[in-house]
């Protein structure tokens, strides 16, 4: 039996052909898409469906995939400002160490994930200290999450020796490795915070368990200089030398890379998570995204944490990715609308190794979908729906979100939970959080 039919919408599929159906929709059964078609073709199915939603005045699009985030840092939003990455991190880590534990980490994750889901994000790669709490928070709110054991050599928040970090990472894979709503990872923070041996240990866990490997990479010039001084190689060459690059590797940032490093990423099939808002706010620079695309590197989008971007707005990331490279290079023809929209959707799915399940509206895929209101002044007239999504849409335009066919946002509100208690609890913590850097 068909559980859900959405009809009379403008369907932006993000499929391989870039198909757009004006006056169409989808049918869903048991959490998966069974039909993507015109409203006329869907009419017989709709007549027998358990639920029919009239999508008139909306664009129906795939759920957004955010491939780099630290959602629980929403607790510290706006706390540390006007510093470059390295001194900024030292202050951030001081605040995290004073505040974070499993309970507060889950609280911050709930707040961050709620912000993401309400703006249309249905899958997120999230690196944080307590991955089991991260999964609990994602399930509470209603989205899919890529996360896993953290590897970090300094004491950090959790202060675990490498043996325990390996055990925790393995335990995470055992519990969530086959879950439909979790993409299990090993997540070393970066080459400057994780030794070569411990990077290889994280890599070994991820490959033994068939998971993803995610790390920060070449975010600043200072990071590059640090790794060269320690190991005689730049960050990407260092990771390649250690054997930590392949199709299951997601590299966050990749701002400062030379041609050979770009060629290494292309050769190994590693993915790049582009974070334009964070990179500009921390004065890290501009990633060579046009050069990455020319080499066939899969580039996806991320928000980074709400500490470095102050919100978790993937629509902002989308618009910046579509524009800053044109302005920086003086070439208006760089990065097409289709290319950048794919970064938001199907490229993110590829980075998570899940393009067979999410990232586009196609038959057989999980029904992770977003209805975007286009009845507003900034949506009229609309000559091209994809252009509107890339250059005009705001996160407040997202009205309804579906995860595997379940409606997890209805009329701009979460359906699995109320946020009132979360907002009150975080607000009450604010004086204690502020005191950590006083």
C-alpha positions in Angstrom: 0.0 0.0 0.0 1.1 3.6 -0.7 1.7 5.5 2.5 2.1 9.0 1.1 1.7 10.9 -2.1 2.8 14.5 -2.6 1.3 16.1 -5.6 1.0 19.4 -7.5 4.6 20.5 -6.6 7.5 21.6 -8.6 9.9 18.6 -8.3 13.6 19.3 -8.3 15.0 15.8 -8.3 18.8 16.3 -8.2 19.0 13.1 -10.3 21.7 12.4 -12.9 19.9 14.3 -15.6 18.9 17.2 -13.4 15.2 16.4 -14.0 12.6 19.1 -12.9 8.9 18.3 -13.1 6.5 21.2 -12.9 3.2 20.0 -11.6 4.5 16.7 -10.2 5.3 14.8 -7.0 6.2 11.5 -5.5 4.7 8.4 -4.0 6.1 6.7 -1.0 5.7 3.2 0.5 7.6 1.7 3.5 9.8 4.7 3.7 11.0 4.6 0.1 10.1 6.4 -3.1 8.0 4.3 -5.5 7.1 6.9 -8.1 8.4 10.3 -9.3 6.0 11.5 -11.8 3.5 14.2 -13.0 0.4 14.8 -10.9 -1.7 13.3 -13.6 0.3 10.1 -13.5 0.2 10.0 -9.7 -3.6 10.5 -9.5 -4.6 6.8 -9.6 -2.0 6.1 -6.9 -3.1 9.0 -4.8 -6.7 7.8 -4.9 -5.6 4.7 -2.9 -2.9 6.3 -0.7 -3.1 6.5 3.1 -2.2 10.2 3.0 -2.1 12.8 0.2 -0.4 16.2 0.5 -1.1 19.0 -1.9 2.2 20.6 -2.7 0.8 23.5 -4.6 3.0 26.6 -4.2 6.0 24.5 -3.1 9.2 23.1 -4.5 9.7 19.4 -3.6 13.4 18.6 -3.3 15.7 16.0 -1.7 16.7 16.4 1.9 19.9 18.5 2.3 23.1 16.7 3.3 25.5 18.6 5.6 28.9 17.0 5.4 30.7 18.9 8.2 29.3 20.0 11.5 29.9 20.2 15.2 26.2 20.7 16.2 26.6 20.6 20.0 28.8 23.7 19.8 25.5 25.5 19.5 25.9 25.9 23.3 28.8 28.3 22.6 27.3 30.2 19.7 28.9 33.7 19.5 31.1 33.1 22.5 34.5 33.5 20.7 34.8 36.1 18.0 37.3 37.9 15.8 40.2 35.5 16.0 41.9 33.3 13.5 41.6 29.5 13.8 44.6 28.7 16.0 44.0 31.1 19.0 40.2 30.7 18.4 40.5 26.9 18.9 42.5 27.3 22.2 39.7 29.5 23.6 37.0 27.1 22.3 38.6 24.1 23.8 38.8 25.8 27.1 35.1 26.5 27.1 34.2 23.0 25.9 36.4 21.4 28.6 34.6 23.4 31.3 31.0 22.7 30.1 30.8 19.5 28.1 29.8 16.1 29.5 27.5 13.5 27.9 24.3 15.3 29.1 25.3 18.8 27.9 26.7 17.4 24.7 23.4 15.8 23.9 21.6 19.0 24.9 23.7 21.0 22.5 23.3 18.4 19.8 19.5 18.5 20.1 19.6 22.3 19.7 21.9 22.2 16.7 20.1 19.3 15.0 16.8 21.0 15.5 18.1 24.1 13.7 19.4 21.9 10.8 16.2 19.9 10.4 14.0 22.9 10.5 16.0 24.3 7.6 15.7 21.1 5.5 18.8 19.1 6.5 18.0 15.4 6.8 21.5 14.0 7.0 24.6 15.5 8.7 28.2 14.4 9.3 28.8 15.6 12.8 32.2 15.3 14.7 31.9 15.7 18.4 33.2 14.3 21.7 30.4 11.9 22.7 29.2 10.1 19.5 26.7 7.9 21.3 24.9 11.0 22.6 25.1 12.5 19.1 23.1 9.6 17.8 20.6 9.8 20.6 20.1 13.5 19.9 19.7 12.9 16.1 17.1 10.3 16.7 15.3 12.5 19.2 15.0 15.3 16.6 14.6 13.2 13.5 17.5 13.1 11.1 20.3 10.8 9.9 23.8 11.3 11.3 27.3 10.3 10.2 29.4 10.2 13.3 31.7 7.9 15.4 34.7 7.6 17.6 36.8 10.7 18.0 40.6 10.6 17.9 42.4 13.5 19.6 45.8 13.3 21.2 45.7 16.2 23.6 43.6 15.7 26.7 40.6 17.4 25.2 37.1 17.0 26.7 37.2 13.2 27.0 40.9 12.7 27.8 41.1 9.1 26.7 44.3 7.2 25.8 44.5 5.9 22.3 43.7 2.3 23.4 40.3 3.5 24.8 39.6 5.6 21.8 40.1 2.6 19.5 37.8 0.5 21.8 35.1 3.2 21.8 35.3 3.6 18.0 34.9 -0.2 17.6 32.0 -0.3 20.0 30.3 2.4 18.0 30.6 0.4 14.8 29.3 -2.7 16.6 26.2 -0.8 17.8 25.4 1.4 14.8 27.3 -0.1 11.8 24.1 -1.5 10.3 21.6 1.2 11.3 19.7 2.9 8.5 19.8 6.3 10.2 23.5 6.2 11.1 26.6 6.3 8.9 29.4 5.0 11.2 32.8 6.8 11.1 36.2 7.0 12.6 36.9 10.7 13.2 40.4 11.9 13.9 40.3 15.6 14.5 43.3 16.5 12.3 46.9 15.9 11.4 48.0 18.6 13.9 46.1 17.0 16.8 46.5 13.3 16.0 49.9 11.6 15.7 50.7 9.5 12.6 50.3 6.2 14.6 47.0 7.3 15.9 45.8 8.4 12.5 46.6 5.0 11.2 44.8 3.4 14.2 41.7 5.4 13.3 42.0 4.4 9.7 42.4 0.7 10.6 39.2 0.8 12.7 37.2 2.5 9.9 38.3 0.0 7.3 38.0 -3.1 9.5 34.4 -2.0 10.2 33.6 -0.8 6.7 32.9 2.8 7.7 33.9 6.3 6.9 37.0 8.3 7.8 36.7 12.0 8.4 39.2 14.6 9.4 40.0 18.3 9.1 42.4 19.1 6.4 44.5 22.1 5.3 42.2 24.6 6.8 44.9 27.3 7.4 48.4 28.2 6.2 49.6 27.8 9.8 48.3 24.2 9.8 50.1 23.4 6.6 53.4 25.0 8.0 53.0 23.1 11.2 52.7 19.7 9.5 55.6 20.5 7.1 57.8 21.3 10.0 56.9 18.1 11.9 56.9 15.6 9.1 58.4 17.2 6.0 55.2 16.9 4.1 52.0 19.0 3.6 48.8 17.8 5.1 47.4 15.9 2.0 50.8 14.4 1.2 51.1 13.3 4.9 47.6 11.7 4.8 48.5 10.0 1.5 51.8 8.8 2.9 50.0 7.2 5.9 47.5 5.5 3.5 44.5 7.5 4.9 42.9 8.6 1.6 40.4 6.7 -0.5 36.7 6.8 -1.5 35.6 6.5 2.1 37.6 9.6 3.3 35.9 12.9 3.9 38.3 15.9 4.2 36.8 19.0 5.8 37.9 22.4 4.4 40.9 21.8 2.1 41.5 25.5 1.8 45.2 25.6 1.2 46.2 23.0 -1.4 48.6 23.1 -4.3 48.1 21.4 -7.6 49.7 18.1 -6.6 47.6 17.9 -3.5 44.5 18.4 -5.6 45.7 15.6 -7.9 46.3 13.3 -5.0 42.7 13.8 -3.7 41.4 13.2 -7.3 43.5 10.1 -7.6 42.4 8.6 -4.3 38.7 9.4 -4.7 38.6 11.2 -1.3 35.8 13.8 -0.9 36.0 17.4 0.1 33.5 19.1 2.5 33.5 22.8 1.6 32.7 25.2 4.4 32.6 28.7 2.9 31.0 30.6 5.8 33.4 29.2 8.4 36.5 29.7 6.1 35.6 33.4 5.6 34.7 34.2 9.1 37.9 32.7 10.6 39.9 34.4 7.8 41.1 31.0 6.7 40.8 31.7 3.0 39.1 30.4 -0.1 39.2 26.8 -1.1 40.1 26.0 -4.7 36.7 24.6 -5.4 36.6 25.3 -9.2 39.9 23.5 -9.6 38.6 20.6 -7.5 35.5 20.3 -9.8 37.7 20.4 -12.9 39.6 17.4 -11.6 36.4 15.5 -10.9 36.8 15.7 -7.1 33.4 15.2 -5.3 32.8 18.5 -3.4 30.0 18.7 -0.9 28.9 21.4 1.5 29.1 21.9 5.3 28.3 24.6 7.8 31.1 23.7 10.2 30.0 24.4 13.8 27.8 27.3 15.1 30.9 28.6 16.8 32.7 29.5 13.6 29.6 30.4 11.5 27.2 31.4 14.3 24.4 29.4 12.8 23.9 26.2 10.9 22.5 27.6 7.7 23.1 25.3 4.7 21.3 27.8 2.4 23.9 30.4 3.3 26.6 27.8 2.5 25.0 27.1 -0.8 24.8 30.7 -1.8 28.3 31.5 -0.8 29.6 28.4 -2.6 27.8 29.6 -5.7 29.2 33.2 -5.5 32.5 33.7 -3.7 34.5 31.8 -6.2 33.1 33.9 -9.0 34.1 37.1 -7.1 37.5 35.8 -6.1 38.5 34.7 -9.6 36.7 37.4 -11.6 34.9 34.7 -13.6 31.2 34.7 -13.6 31.0 31.4 -15.5 32.6 29.4 -12.7 30.4 26.8 -10.8 27.0 26.4 -12.5 23.7 26.4 -10.6 23.4 22.6 -11.2 26.9 22.0 -9.8 26.4 23.9 -6.6 22.9 22.4 -6.0 24.4 18.9 -6.4 26.9 19.9 -3.6 23.9 20.4 -1.3 22.3 17.1 -2.1 23.6 14.2 -4.1 27.3 15.1 -3.7 26.8 15.0 0.1 25.2 11.6 -0.3 28.2 10.4 -2.3 30.6 11.6 0.5 28.6 9.5 3.0 28.8 6.5 0.7 25.0 6.6 0.5 24.2 7.9 -3.0 22.2 4.7 -3.5 19.9 5.7 -0.6 19.7 9.5 -0.3 20.6 12.7 -2.1 18.0 12.7 -4.9 14.4 12.0 -5.5 14.5 8.7 -7.4 12.6 5.5 -7.3 14.0 3.1 -4.6 15.6 5.8 -2.5 14.7 6.7 1.0 12.0 9.4 1.1 14.1 12.1 2.6 12.3 15.2 1.2 11.7 18.9 1.7 8.9 21.2 0.7 10.0 24.8 0.2 7.4 27.5 0.1 7.5 29.5 -3.2 4.5 31.7 -2.6 6.5 34.5 -1.1 7.6 37.8 -2.7 11.2 36.7 -3.3 10.0 33.7 -5.2 7.9 35.6 -7.8 8.5 35.5 -10.7 10.3 32.2 -10.9 11.9 31.4 -14.3 14.0 28.4 -13.1 13.3 26.5 -9.8 16.9 25.5 -9.3 18.1 29.0 -9.7 15.6 30.1 -7.1 16.8 27.4 -4.7 20.4 28.4 -5.1 20.2 32.2 -5.1 16.9 33.2 -3.5 15.7 30.6 -0.9 16.0 31.2 2.8 15.9 28.6 5.5 12.6 30.1 6.7 11.1 29.0 3.4 11.3 25.4 4.5 7.8 24.3 5.6 7.7 20.5 5.7 10.5 17.9 6.0 10.2 14.1 5.6 12.6 11.5 6.8 12.0 8.1 5.2 8.4 9.3 4.5 7.8 10.3 8.1 6.9 14.0 8.4 9.5 15.3 10.9 8.8 19.0 10.3 5.2 20.2 9.8 4.4 23.9 9.1 7.9 24.9 10.3 7.7 22.9 13.6 9.3 19.7 14.7 6.9 16.7 15.1 9.0 14.4 17.3 9.5 16.8 20.1 8.9 20.3 21.4 11.9 22.6 21.7 10.6 24.7 24.6 12.4 22.7 27.3 15.7 22.6 25.3 15.7 26.3 24.7 15.0 27.1 28.3 17.7 24.8 29.5 20.3 26.2 27.2 19.4 29.8 28.0 19.7 29.0 31.7 23.3 27.8 31.1 24.4 30.9 29.3 26.0 32.7 32.3 28.0 29.6 33.3 29.2 29.3 29.7 30.2 32.9 29.4 32.2 32.6 32.6 34.5 30.0 31.1 36.3 32.6 29.0 36.0 35.6 31.4 
